[in-house]
Amino acid sequence: MLVNKWNHYFMSIAEESANLSKDPKTKVGAVIVHNKRIKSTGYNGAPSSFPDDQVPWDSSDDDELINQKNTYMVHAELNAILNYDGQMADLKDTTLYCTVSPCSRCACMIAQVGIKNVIYKEKYHRKNETDATDRIFKLSGVKCYSLDSEYNIRREVDDDDDYYHRWFF
């Protein structure tokens, strides 16, 4: 089977972005694309002004919110949106490639800025989050796709999808 070169290219950049994360357990990257041009990239990490050595990296079992790593993390998708150096309105109708499918909080932000397509490599591990994300995307008109091992698109949510046929075939 032939590897889809554009999906491979953009997902490779998302994967390289993920490598910039200082999180020792979870590395996620994202790339926002329009007309085969990169608009922005992001990776998961603490806010830029927050000292990385103050993040409790090994605290996933702690019940105290202040002691949990995720309290301090900005997700890759949100960082890609925030790193964009133009007007937020210019993100309308773009495609976001991410190494892991978005959580529900990121799904809301993705829908809010008008990103129309999300392509991910790996499904997020919390089913309640992925169910909420699927609902947010479906009701907001965001199309969501996963990639197979050859970087070809597997449709996730919608049955009748004109974008799918124009871009990926």
Phi, psi and omega in degrees: 000141181281134178284133176287110189294324181288317177298318178299314181300307184290323178290326176298321177292321176298319179293320177294321176298319180301326180296344178282345181296139177271356178293120184288342184253322187234114179241118182232138178232158180214148178223132175257130187231144171219128181051045177063024175237138181281129177262326183194160175226162176199163175215162181284139179180174177290158176306149187302331181269358183264131181292124182301329181287355177263356177282127178282080188302327185252048188235027186296338182267356183284134180280339181283123182304320182295340181259006182261135180306315186295341175300329188256359187265137169258125184290156184303318182297316180293319177299321178298320178294312182291331180283346181298131187263019180237198177283137179305328179299335180285352177275354179299135177068023177268176176241135177250122172263132178218147184288333178230141181300147185292151171282175183293325178295316178292324178301319178298315180293319178301313179295320183298320181275353174093014174298132187258340183223136175236129180235124182232163181262319186232139179284138176301142191282346181260110185299321179298327176290315182293326176296316179294318178300313179303318180293316179300313181296314182299313182285341180262355179081018177270129179271137183235132183225152171247160179255144172271185185293343178260012180065028173265153185281135168248124182288143185248314194245312192256144179273322184248100190226101181296320180301316180306314184286326180286317189275323193251000178233000000 
